[in-house]
């Protein structure tokens, strides 16, 4: 707005000086032209200076926004919503991973994710990890966080886990979940409410404002876009408790996968990874793959011919 206004003012000043110079002698005309050039040069210098200032201000603002914006779910998982406070410790390190390393884009053939060695060598977590090899190409790092509060479920310290899953030596998935999930109906979201969220594609702020209990969350990347999965308990009108795995991306709720609570809490990290696979369409490819018919035996063919 200011730049446009300044250009209009400069144009008016230049035009007025030229009009004054026209009816006078050549000297006045020359003075008018010189004055016009001076005004134009001054205006150009002022514009250049203002552009530099604007660029610097924009850069500073962008850096401040990045510094203060934080993780997309930072207002969703807070002390009031965490299943236990160990989950907050896990979330603190979870956010460090997202800030410091790159998750492989599932829709990109080139390797863009951080390697296992890069994470192990550079990630300064609050606790030491354990390494679990799943196969020759798959492994994960497990970080366990405990607090000085006894769980009524495990009769041990309440705890949460951060998992970093690697495939072909590349970071593919980051997730956290509590390790002692207590089944009680307080602060549990009604199932019909989450259905409304999905239908309306409510934004993250609506989820944060609701302050419903959170048992875990995770994320993967597809086509350059981070997809978040939030694990939360829900309850039906018949008081049946479910574990819902809600998908959020680009600031809005997209979908949710409800499971019976017993199944949901059995292995939430494995479930989240599996549901992500289904959501992105990888699970369906295997199920729908055509079955090739085996060639008929030569003897059977000869008999048929006869």
C-alpha positions in Angstrom: 0.0 0.0 0.0 2.7 2.5 0.9 4.8 1.7 -2.1 1.8 2.2 -4.4 1.0 5.5 -2.8 4.5 6.7 -3.0 4.6 5.9 -6.8 1.5 7.9 -7.3 2.9 10.9 -5.5 6.1 10.8 -7.4 4.2 10.7 -10.7 2.2 13.7 -9.8 5.2 15.7 -8.7 7.1 14.9 -12.0 4.1 15.9 -14.1 3.6 19.2 -12.3 7.3 20.2 -12.8 7.2 19.4 -16.5 4.0 21.5 -16.9 5.6 24.5 -15.2 8.6 24.2 -17.5 6.7 24.2 -20.8 5.7 27.9 -21.1 9.0 29.4 -19.9 12.4 29.8 -21.6 14.7 26.9 -22.4 16.6 27.5 -19.2 13.5 27.1 -17.1 12.7 24.0 -19.2 16.2 22.6 -18.5 15.8 23.5 -14.8 12.4 21.7 -14.8 13.9 18.6 -16.4 16.8 18.6 -13.9 14.4 19.0 -11.0 12.2 16.2 -12.4 15.3 13.9 -12.7 16.3 14.8 -9.1 12.8 14.1 -7.8 12.6 10.8 -9.7 16.1 9.8 -8.6 15.2 10.6 -4.9 12.0 8.7 -5.2 13.7 5.7 -6.7 16.3 5.7 -3.9 13.5 6.0 -1.3 11.6 3.1 -3.0 14.8 0.9 -3.0 15.4 1.8 0.7 11.8 1.0 1.6 12.0 -2.3 -0.3 15.1 -3.4 1.5 13.5 -2.5 4.9 10.3 -4.4 3.9 12.4 -7.4 2.9 14.3 -7.3 6.2 11.1 -6.9 8.2 9.5 -9.8 6.3 12.5 -12.1 6.9 12.5 -11.2 10.6 8.7 -11.8 10.9 9.0 -15.2 9.1 11.8 -16.3 11.4 9.8 -15.2 14.5 6.7 -17.0 13.2 8.6 -20.2 12.6 10.1 -19.9 16.1 6.8 -19.3 17.8 4.5 -21.4 15.6 5.7 -24.8 16.9 4.2 -28.2 16.2 0.7 -28.4 14.6 -0.6 -30.3 17.6 1.1 -28.3 20.3 -2.3 -27.0 21.6 -4.0 -30.4 21.3 -1.6 -32.3 23.6 -1.2 -30.3 26.8 -1.2 -31.0 30.5 -5.0 -30.9 30.6 -5.5 -33.5 27.9 -2.5 -35.9 28.3 -3.4 -39.4 29.5 -0.5 -39.1 31.8 2.3 -36.5 32.2 4.9 -38.9 30.9 3.3 -38.4 27.5 4.2 -34.7 27.7 7.9 -35.6 28.2 7.7 -37.9 25.1 6.0 -35.1 23.2 8.8 -32.7 24.0 11.3 -35.1 22.4 8.9 -35.9 19.6 8.8 -32.2 18.6 12.6 -32.1 18.6 12.7 -35.0 16.2 10.3 -33.2 13.8 12.3 -29.9 14.0 15.7 -31.6 13.6 15.2 -34.4 11.2 13.2 -35.2 8.0 10.6 -37.9 7.6 10.7 -39.7 4.3 7.9 -38.6 1.9 6.0 -41.8 1.0 5.2 -40.4 -2.5 8.8 -39.6 -3.4 11.1 -42.3 -4.8 14.3 -40.4 -3.9 15.6 -40.7 -0.3 14.7 -37.4 1.5 14.3 -38.8 5.0 17.0 -38.8 7.7 19.1 -41.9 8.1 19.2 -44.1 11.1 22.9 -43.1 11.8 22.1 -39.4 11.4 19.3 -39.7 14.1 21.3 -41.8 16.5 24.4 -39.6 16.3 22.6 -36.3 16.6 19.4 -36.7 18.5 19.9 -35.6 22.2 16.8 -37.2 23.9 16.0 -37.1 27.5 16.4 -40.8 27.8 18.5 -43.5 26.1 16.9 -45.5 23.3 16.6 -49.2 22.7 17.1 -50.5 19.2 14.7 -53.2 17.9 15.4 -55.0 14.5 12.2 -56.1 12.9 13.8 -57.4 9.7 16.8 -56.8 7.5 15.3 -53.6 6.2 13.2 -52.4 9.2 14.1 -51.3 12.7 13.0 -48.8 15.3 14.2 -46.7 18.2 12.2 -46.9 21.4 12.5 -44.2 24.1 10.6 -44.8 27.3 9.6 -41.9 29.7 8.5 -42.5 33.3 7.1 -40.3 36.0 6.9 -40.8 39.8 3.3 -41.8 39.8 2.0 -45.3 40.1 -0.4 -46.6 37.4 -3.5 -48.5 38.6 -3.2 -50.6 35.4 0.4 -51.7 35.6 1.1 -51.0 39.3 4.3 -49.5 38.1 5.4 -45.9 37.3 3.2 -44.3 34.6 5.1 -44.2 31.3 4.9 -43.2 27.7 7.0 -44.3 24.6 8.4 -42.5 21.6 9.1 -44.6 18.6 11.1 -43.7 15.5 10.5 -46.3 12.7 13.0 -46.7 9.9 12.6 -48.6 6.6 15.6 -49.1 4.4 17.6 -47.0 6.8 15.3 -44.0 6.4 13.1 -42.4 9.0 9.5 -43.1 8.0 7.3 -42.7 11.1 7.4 -40.8 14.4 4.9 -41.6 17.2 4.2 -41.5 20.9 1.7 -43.3 23.1 1.1 -43.9 26.8 2.0 -47.3 28.1 -0.8 -47.5 30.8 -4.1 -46.5 29.5 -6.8 -46.4 32.2 -10.4 -47.0 31.0 -12.7 -44.5 32.5 -15.4 -42.3 30.9 -14.3 -38.9 32.1 -13.1 -36.4 29.5 -13.9 -38.9 26.7 -15.2 -37.6 23.5 -18.7 -38.8 22.4 -18.4 -40.9 19.2 -21.1 -38.8 17.5 -19.0 -35.6 18.1 -16.0 -37.0 16.3 -18.3 -38.0 13.4 -19.4 -34.3 13.3 -15.8 -33.2 13.3 -15.1 -35.4 10.3 -18.2 -34.3 8.4 -17.4 -30.6 9.0 -13.6 -31.0 8.7 -13.2 -28.9 11.8 -9.8 -27.2 12.3 -7.2 -28.1 14.8 -8.2 -25.2 17.1 -11.7 -26.8 17.6 -10.0 -30.0 18.7 -7.7 -28.1 21.0 -10.6 -26.1 22.5 -12.5 -29.3 23.2 -9.7 -30.6 25.5 -10.5 -34.2 25.2 -8.2 -37.0 26.5 -5.2 -37.8 24.3 -3.5 -41.2 24.5 -1.0 -40.8 21.7 -0.2 -39.2 18.3 2.0 -39.8 15.3 2.9 -38.5 11.9 4.0 -39.5 8.4 4.5 -37.5 5.2 2.8 -37.9 1.8 3.3 -35.7 -1.2 5.1 -33.1 0.8 2.2 -32.8 3.4 2.6 -34.0 7.0 -0.3 -36.2 8.2 -1.0 -36.5 11.9 -2.8 -39.2 13.7 -4.3 -38.6 17.1 -5.2 -41.6 19.3 -8.1 -40.7 21.7 -10.8 -42.6 23.5 -14.4 -42.1 22.5 -17.7 -43.3 23.9 -21.0 -44.2 22.3 -24.5 -43.4 23.6 -24.6 -47.0 25.0 -21.4 -46.1 27.1 -19.2 -48.4 24.9 -15.7 -47.1 24.9 -13.7 -47.1 21.6 -10.2 -46.0 20.7 -10.3 -43.6 17.8 -7.4 -42.9 15.5 -8.2 -39.5 14.0 -6.3 -38.2 11.0 -5.5 -34.4 10.8 -3.7 -32.7 7.9 -3.3 -29.1 6.7 -5.1 -27.9 9.9 -8.3 -29.9 9.5 -9.8 -33.3 10.7 -9.9 -35.7 7.7 -11.0 -39.1 9.0 -11.0 -41.5 11.9 -10.7 -45.2 12.5 -12.6 -46.4 15.6 -11.5 -49.7 17.2 -12.7 -51.5 20.3 -10.7 -50.1 23.2 -9.1 -53.4 24.1 -7.8 -53.8 20.6 -6.8 -50.2 20.4 -4.6 -50.1 23.5 -2.9 -53.5 22.8 -0.3 -52.0 20.5 -1.2 -48.4 19.5 2.0 -47.6 17.7 1.7 -50.7 15.4 -2.0 -49.8 14.9 -1.2 -46.2 13.9 1.5 -47.3 11.4 -0.9 -49.9 9.9 -3.8 -47.4 9.7 -1.6 -44.9 8.0 -0.7 -47.5 5.4 -4.5 -48.1 4.8 -5.2 -44.4 4.6 -2.5 -43.8 2.0 -3.8 -46.8 0.0 -0.8 -49.1 0.4 -2.7 -51.8 2.4 -5.4 -52.1 -0.3 -2.9 -52.7 -3.1 -1.9 -56.1 -1.6 -5.5 -57.1 -0.9 -6.8 -56.2 -4.4 -3.8 -57.6 -6.3 -5.0 -60.0 -9.0 -4.1 -63.7 -8.5 -2.4 -65.2 -11.5 -3.7 -68.5 -12.7 -1.3 -71.3 -12.7 -0.7 -72.9 -16.2 -2.5 -76.1 -16.7 -0.5 -79.3 -16.6 0.4 -80.7 -20.0 -1.3 -84.0 -19.2 -4.6 -82.3 -18.3 -4.4 -80.2 -21.5 -3.8 -83.3 -23.7 -6.7 -85.1 -22.0 -9.0 -82.2 -22.7 -7.9 -82.1 -26.3 -8.6 -85.8 -26.7 
